[in-house]
């Protein structure tokens, strides 16, 4: 029989050291992304993602299926992650 979850020690706590900073590889480049996201209602969320080097700001909506409390009006966050891997 497994131990009670309250008896387990955290894997990461205040004493866990930070990983060393990673430098981009020779000839590579560093990239930082900024997105502002908020909950609209229930599982409906919107994010604003500025494009690099332009004044364009992309509006990204996501939702969940009804079984997860959403209305299934937009792709789920996992759909976006999966599409990002595919791209």
C-alpha positions in Angstrom: 0.0 0.0 0.0 1.4 3.5 -1.0 2.2 6.2 1.5 -0.1 9.0 2.2 0.5 12.1 0.0 0.9 14.2 3.1 4.0 12.2 4.1 5.8 12.8 0.8 8.5 15.5 0.6 8.3 18.1 -2.2 10.4 17.4 -5.2 11.2 21.1 -5.6 11.3 23.5 -2.6 13.0 26.7 -1.5 16.4 25.0 -1.3 16.4 23.5 -4.8 19.1 25.3 -6.8 18.2 27.0 -10.1 19.5 25.4 -13.3 22.5 27.0 -14.9 21.6 29.7 -17.5 21.7 28.3 -21.0 23.6 30.3 -23.6 22.4 30.1 -27.2 24.6 27.8 -29.3 27.3 29.3 -31.5 25.5 31.0 -34.4 22.2 30.7 -32.6 20.0 33.4 -31.2 18.0 34.1 -28.1 14.3 34.6 -28.2 11.9 35.9 -25.6 8.1 35.7 -26.0 5.6 37.8 -24.1 1.9 37.0 -23.9 -0.8 38.5 -21.7 -3.6 36.1 -20.9 -6.9 36.4 -19.0 -9.9 34.3 -18.1 -13.0 35.7 -19.8 -15.6 33.4 -18.3 -15.4 29.8 -17.0 -12.9 28.0 -19.2 -13.0 30.7 -22.0 -9.6 32.5 -22.1 -7.9 35.0 -24.3 -4.3 35.9 -24.8 -2.6 38.8 -26.6 0.7 38.0 -28.3 2.7 40.8 -29.9 4.6 40.0 -33.1 8.3 40.7 -33.0 9.4 43.8 -34.9 5.9 45.0 -35.8 2.9 46.6 -34.1 0.7 43.5 -34.8 -0.8 41.9 -31.7 -2.4 38.5 -32.3 -5.5 37.6 -30.3 -5.6 33.9 -29.3 -8.8 32.4 -27.8 -9.1 29.0 -26.2 -11.9 27.0 -24.5 -12.4 23.5 -23.2 -15.1 20.9 -24.1 -18.3 20.8 -21.9 -17.0 17.8 -20.0 -14.3 20.1 -18.6 -16.6 23.0 -18.0 -16.2 24.9 -21.3 -18.4 25.6 -24.2 -16.1 24.1 -26.9 -16.1 27.4 -28.9 -12.4 27.6 -29.5 -9.4 25.1 -29.6 -8.3 23.8 -26.2 -4.9 24.9 -24.8 -3.6 21.3 -25.6 -4.7 21.8 -29.2 -2.4 24.9 -29.4 0.5 23.0 -27.8 0.1 20.1 -30.3 -0.1 22.5 -33.2 3.0 24.3 -32.0 4.9 21.0 -32.0 3.6 20.2 -35.5 4.7 23.5 -36.9 
